[in-house]
Amino acid sequence: MVDFLIPFNHASFGPQALEYVRQAVVMGKTAGDGPLAKKCEAQLSTIVGGGRVFLTPSCTAALEMAATLLGIGKDDEVIVPSFTFTSSANAFVLFGAKPVFVDSRADTLNMDEAQVEQAITSRTKAIVVMHYAGVACEMGAILAIAKKHGIPVIEDNAHGLFGSHQGRPLGSFGAIATQSFHETKNLGCGEGGAIVINDASLIARAEMLREKGTNRMQFHRGQVDKYSWVDTGSSWLVSEFQAAVLLDQLERAKEIQASRFRVWDAYARELAPWAQAQGVRLPSVPKDCGHPAHAFYLLLPTAQMADRFMAHMKERGILAVSHYVPLHASPMGRKFGGQAGDCPVMEDFSTRLVRLPLFATLDDLRLMCVVDAVKAWSK
């Protein structure tokens, strides 16, 4: 295994994280829905626009909970972008649904809203959007299509915490949104996630689903004398230890975000002349989108050049990486009818995309090492 002088990602935690872990141990309250988790949920609700937030073990778990909450099952169809992480589709496949893949726009790499309506059939039960690199999808158009056909929208907002579209927080558009706190995300607690319920009619059932299908939360509020099995569900809670780490991250969010923007902005500024000379495209952020400095990528002219570029960076001890294989072209995607030519934009772009290291503790010295290494490459 290669040890890189500059990794692609590096998680960082403040000293308060350990103090919060200590508090959980002293209080003896370490299971889900403890006081630290509730503080996290309240802060997250403010960030994403006021929806009801429940912490989950991962964004994947949140998507699985969304599938259950919307009753998605066998023979249903769910529209998903082909260029996304497997969980955006797998969470629904797990319950017997079929993913229907949509290609991306050439500018933002987000789901192409112009192709969504033609993918809808009588079996469509949800439209899943993923805000790539934290840059918003065209939510106005997508929500209008969804409303016309009576289909709920689920935001996979794994990249988009602190992002916005036309001044509105990402995570506030869909009936349901999901968040990720994996160590590669802007805020992380190792593994972790959250489900955001923006449709108030779904909140009561969401409480039961995540508590193994019981009405335990009603019991804790004194609404019932004893709790029992009342619905389907699973154990979609996080321990207070995970919440302790996440709470520290949330309290340092301004500091973390400022540092990530320092890195993102430096890449954009320093690499623009080189990119123009080499025929390399930098990230595209529409004027009505506020991005959260989640990822910085390069689109090289050819797939061969992208491979050469990553090898060039590796030789200098810097880990630059590609991203998703389009889902429709993956082994599982082909089982659901995906085939070459279905999503030509991402079949091309995915082979040419390279992401640069971006994390809050990437200091200026190492940042400039990355910049200098990039500039040293030529086609």
N, C-alpha and C positions, 0 to 999 in steps of 0.2 A: 504493500500500500504506500502511495506517495504522500509524504508530508509536505504540504505547500506552505511557503513562507507567507503567502497571502491567500487565505481560503476564500471560497465563494461566500460563505456566511459564517458568522460567529455570534453566538448568543451571549448576551451580557445581562447581569443582574446586579441590582443595588443592594447595599447592606441591609436595607429594610426588609428584603425578602426573607432573610434568615430570622429576623425579629418576628415577622408575622408567622413563620413556621413555628417558632418557639411559643408564641401566643396560643397557637392551635393546640400544641402539646400540653401546655399548662392548663388551658380551659378544658381539655379532654373532649373537645368537640372536633372530630376529624373527618366525619362522614360528610355527605353532600348536604347542600342547603344550609350551611353554617353561616355565621355572621360575616366572615370574610367573603364568602361567595356572594352573599346578598349585597355587600358593598361593591363588588365587581359588577354585578348585574345592574345596579343603580347607575354607576358611572357609564357603563356601556350604553344603557338606554338613552342617556343624555347625548352621547356621541352620535348615535345612529338615528336620532330624531324622535325619541319618545316611545318606541315600541316596547312591548314586554319582552324582557330578555331572560333566558334560562341558560346557564352554563351547561356545556356538554363535554364529554370526553375528547371530542374532536369535531372538526367541521364535517367529516364523513358521518359521524353519529348524528349530527344535527340534520344532515340531508336525509338520513334514514328515518329520523323522527318526522321530518316534513312529509315524507312519502306515506308514513302511517297516518299522520294527522289528516292528510287529504284523501285517504282511502285508496291510494293508488295500488293496483294489484295486477293479477293475471290478465293478459291480453290488452291492457291499457297501453297507451303510447305517451311518451314524454319527449318534448322537443328540447334538444340540448345542442350547444355549440360543439363542433368536432374538436376545436382547439381549446381543450381544458383538461384538468386532471381527471383521472378515471372516476373519482367519487361522484362527479357531477352526473354521471350516467349509472354507475354501478349501484348507487344507493337505491335506485328505482328498479334496476334489473333484479336486485336481491328479492324483490317482492313480486317478480313475474312480469314486470312491464317491459316494453320494448323501447329503446332509445331511437329517436329519429334525429339524425345529425344534420346540422346546418353549417354552411361555410362561413368564413369571416370576411369582414370588410378589409380592404387592402391598406387602410390608413391606421386604424386603431387596433386591428387584429381581433376586434370583438365580433360576436355574432352579427351577421348581416341581417338587419331588420327587414330588408327588402325581400328576403327569402323565407321569412317566418310563416307568413300566411299560407303560402303554397304547401307548407309541410303539415298543416293542420288537417286532421281527418275526424271522423265521428268518434274515434277512440282516443283522441288527444285529451289528456287529463291535467297537464301542466306544461308551462314553458319555463325552462331554466335558463337564466342568463348568468354569465360570469364576466365581471369587469376586469379584463386582462390588464395586468400591471397597475390596477387601481384606477384606470381611465374608464369612465362610464360608458356603457352601451347607450344607444339611442332610446332611452326609456320612454319618451313621449310616444314614439311610433309603436313600440312594442306593447305598451300598456293599452293603447287604442285598439290594437289588433286583439289583444287578450280580452278586453271588455266586449268588443263586438261579438266574440265567439263564446263568452262566458267561461273563460279558462283562467285559472289562477296563475300568477307569475311567482316564481321562486328565484330570489337573488342569491347566487353563490358568491358571497362577498368576501371570499377568502383573501383576495388581494386588496380589497377596497376600503378597509377601515381608515377613516379620516379623509376619504375621497368625497367628492361632491359632483352633482350635475345640476347646472342652472341654480346654484346656491343651496340645493337640497342634499342632505347627507346620503351617501350610498348606504344601502341597508334599510332605507325607509320607503322604497318604491314597491317592493313585492308584498303580496299577502304574507309571505314568509321570507326571511333572509337568514343566511347562515354565515358564521364567522369562523376563522381559523386562528388558533394561537400556537401553531406548530413553531418550532424554533427558527424556521426560515422566514417567518412573518414579521411585520413591523413590531408587534408586541407578541411575546411568547411565554409559555410556561412549560416548555418541553413538548408535550402534546396537550391539546385542549381546543375547545371550540365553544360556540354559542348558537342558539337559535333565537331569532328575533321574530316575534309575532306581531305583525302590524294590523291584522284582521282580528278585532276584539272578540269576534264570535268563536275564535279558535283557542282562546287562552285557557278556558276551564278544562277542555279536553287535553291540552298540552300538559297541564299540571299532572294529570293522571297518567298519561303515556310515559312520561319520563320517570315516574315513580312506580315502575313495574306494573302499570295498569291499575294502581290502587288510588283511593281518595285520601291518602295519608296527609296531604297538605290541608285538606278540609278538617281532618282530625286535629292537626296541630293548631288550627285557628279556632277550634271549639265548635265547628259547624256540625260535626257528627260525633256520636259517643264512641265509636270504634271505626277503624278503617278496614276496608275489605277489597277484594278483587272486583273491579267494576268495568274494566276495559282491557283491550290488548295493550301492550307496551313493553318496555325494557328498562334496564338500569342506565339511564342517560343523565347521570349526575357526575360531578367531579368532587374529589376529596378536598378538604380544607387546605391540604398541603399544596395542591395545584393552585387553588384560589389565592393562597398566600403569595406565591410567586407572581401570579398575574396581577394582584392588587399593587404590588411594588411597581410593576411595569406601567400600569395605568396611571399611577401617581407621578411617574417620571415621563409620561407620554410627550409633553412639550419638549423636554430635553432630548428624548430619543428622536422625535420627529425633526427637530432642528438639525441634529447631526446627520440624519439621513438626507435631508435636503441639501446640506453642505456638500455631501458626496455627489448626489444626483446633479445638482447645479454645476458642480465642478466638471463632471463628465460632459455635460451638455455644452458648457462654455469652452473647455479646453480641446474637445475632440471635434468640434464643428468644422474647422478648416481642414483637418485631416480627412474627415468623413467625406466632405465634398470632393476632395482631390482623389480619393480612392473609390468613389462610387458607392459608399456605404451609407445606409439610411439610419438615422437616429430615431428615438421614440417620437410618435406624433401625439400631441395633446391638444384637442380642440379647445377653442377659447371658452366655451361654456362648461368645461370640465376642470375641476380642481383635483389634481392627482396627489397621492399620499407618499410619493417617493418610495414606492414599493420595489420597483425593478428598473434597471437600465439595460437596454438591449441594443445590439447592433444587427442590422440586416446586411450581411455580406453579399456581394454580387452573385456568387455561385455557391453551391453546396461544397464543392472542392475547396474553395477559398475559406469557407467557414471552418472546415476541418483543419486546414493549414494554419489558420489563425489560432484556433484552440491549442494546437500543438506548439505553436510559437510562444503562447502565453505560458504553457506548462513548462517549457524549457527555462523560463525565467522565474519559475516558482510561484506562478499565479494561476489559480483555478478559475477559468472562464468556462461556462457550460452552455449546452443547448437546452431546449425546453421540450414541451410535449410532442410525442408522436401523435398526429391527429387520430382521434378515437375511431373514426370510420375505417381507417386503414390498419388498425391494430388487429391482432388475431381474434379478440372478442368482438370487435366492431364488425369484422367480416361475417361473423356468425349471425349478426343481426341485419345482414344485407348490405353492409358497407362495401364499396369497391372503388378501385382507382378511377379517378375522374369525377367523383361525387363532389369533392370540395377542393377544386383546383387551386384556390388562393393559398390555403394552408398546406396543401401538398407541396407547393413550391416554397412558401415562406418558412415553414417549419424546418426545412433542411438548411436554411441560410441564417437562422437566428442564433445569436450568441449573447449570453447574459454576462455582465461584468460583476465582480464582487461589489456588494452593497450592504453594509451593516453599520450600526451606530458607532461602533468603536474602531472603525477604519480611520486611523489618524491621518493627518495631512501628509506625513512623510510616505506612508505606504500608499496613500491615494495617488500621489504623484508618481510613485513607482509603477502603478497600474497605467496611468496616463502615458508615461514615457514608453512603457512596453507596447501599448497600443500604437502609438505614433511610430514606433520602430518597425511596424509591419507594413508591407506594401504588397499590392497584388502583382 
